[in-house]
Amino acid sequence: MNASVKTQVEKAFLSLPREEREAIISHGTALRLSNLRKRLFLAESKVRHL
């Protein structure tokens, strides 16, 4: 993503009400945590089968 697009996204994000920004961050965090837990589960499964 180039710098001008990042700036536009940041401006759009910062123009949202605080509650909406918090909800976006919260949902993003939940998705990332879910992905990390899945990766951990798969890694632990491989280790158990060694």
CNS distance restraints for C-alpha pairs under 8 A (distance, minus, plus):
assign (resid   1 and name CA) (resid   5 and name CA) 6.47 0.50 0.50
assign (resid   1 and name CA) (resid   6 and name CA) 6.68 0.50 0.50
assign (resid   2 and name CA) (resid   6 and name CA) 6.40 0.50 0.50
assign (resid   3 and name CA) (resid   7 and name CA) 6.14 0.50 0.50
assign (resid   4 and name CA) (resid   8 and name CA) 6.23 0.50 0.50
assign (resid   5 and name CA) (resid   9 and name CA) 6.15 0.50 0.50
assign (resid   6 and name CA) (resid  10 and name CA) 6.05 0.50 0.50
assign (resid   7 and name CA) (resid  11 and name CA) 6.08 0.50 0.50
assign (resid   8 and name CA) (resid  12 and name CA) 6.14 0.50 0.50
assign (resid   9 and name CA) (resid  13 and name CA) 6.02 0.50 0.50
assign (resid  10 and name CA) (resid  14 and name CA) 5.99 0.50 0.50
assign (resid  11 and name CA) (resid  15 and name CA) 6.11 0.50 0.50
assign (resid  12 and name CA) (resid  16 and name CA) 6.82 0.50 0.50
assign (resid  13 and name CA) (resid  21 and name CA) 6.83 0.50 0.50
assign (resid  14 and name CA) (resid  21 and name CA) 7.55 0.50 0.50
assign (resid  16 and name CA) (resid  20 and name CA) 6.24 0.50 0.50
assign (resid  16 and name CA) (resid  21 and name CA) 6.28 0.50 0.50
assign (resid  17 and name CA) (resid  21 and name CA) 6.44 0.50 0.50
assign (resid  18 and name CA) (resid  22 and name CA) 6.17 0.50 0.50
assign (resid  19 and name CA) (resid  23 and name CA) 6.17 0.50 0.50
assign (resid  20 and name CA) (resid  24 and name CA) 6.19 0.50 0.50
assign (resid  21 and name CA) (resid  25 and name CA) 6.25 0.50 0.50
assign (resid  22 and name CA) (resid  26 and name CA) 5.98 0.50 0.50
assign (resid  23 and name CA) (resid  27 and name CA) 6.07 0.50 0.50
assign (resid  24 and name CA) (resid  28 and name CA) 6.10 0.50 0.50
assign (resid  25 and name CA) (resid  29 and name CA) 6.03 0.50 0.50
assign (resid  26 and name CA) (resid  30 and name CA) 6.20 0.50 0.50
assign (resid  27 and name CA) (resid  31 and name CA) 6.23 0.50 0.50
assign (resid  28 and name CA) (resid  32 and name CA) 6.20 0.50 0.50
assign (resid  29 and name CA) (resid  33 and name CA) 6.05 0.50 0.50
assign (resid  30 and name CA) (resid  34 and name CA) 6.09 0.50 0.50
assign (resid  31 and name CA) (resid  35 and name CA) 6.27 0.50 0.50
assign (resid  32 and name CA) (resid  36 and name CA) 6.21 0.50 0.50
assign (resid  33 and name CA) (resid  37 and name CA) 6.11 0.50 0.50
assign (resid  34 and name CA) (resid  38 and name CA) 6.23 0.50 0.50
assign (resid  35 and name CA) (resid  39 and name CA) 6.26 0.50 0.50
assign (resid  36 and name CA) (resid  40 and name CA) 6.10 0.50 0.50
assign (resid  37 and name CA) (resid  41 and name CA) 6.12 0.50 0.50
assign (resid  38 and name CA) (resid  42 and name CA) 6.26 0.50 0.50
assign (resid  39 and name CA) (resid  43 and name CA) 6.10 0.50 0.50
assign (resid  40 and name CA) (resid  44 and name CA) 6.02 0.50 0.50
assign (resid  41 and name CA) (resid  45 and name CA) 6.08 0.50 0.50
assign (resid  42 and name CA) (resid  46 and name CA) 6.36 0.50 0.50
assign (resid  43 and name CA) (resid  47 and name CA) 6.37 0.50 0.50
assign (resid  44 and name CA) (resid  48 and name CA) 6.24 0.50 0.50
assign (resid  45 and name CA) (resid  49 and name CA) 6.56 0.50 0.50
assign (resid  46 and name CA) (resid  50 and name CA) 6.77 0.50 0.50
